[in-house]
Amino acid sequence: MIKTINHICKGTCSRSIDLSYDTETNKITDFNIVGGCNGNLKGIKALILNRDINEVHDLLKGIKCGFKQTSCPDQISIAIEELKSQ
């Protein structure tokens, strides 16, 4: 079964994250961010698609952007937490 979330970002240039994963394989099946640095976000998408959702969460959790308390990667980990708690 595919589970999907639209996460509203807080504290980043990006505004929202759409994230989907397959509950049977535990792999991320789709990912898009509105706003943020286009090239960096394309790179993140290429790196996380078809990867285990728990592995992606652990890799991205707590990454900060400059003096901000969060980042686009950290917001992805928060979106994963929200999605898995549904």
Summary of the structure (lengths in Angstrom):
residues: 86
radius of gyration: 11.8
end to end distance: 13.2
largest distance: 38.6
contacts: 248
relative contact order: 0.24
helix: 38%
strand: 27%
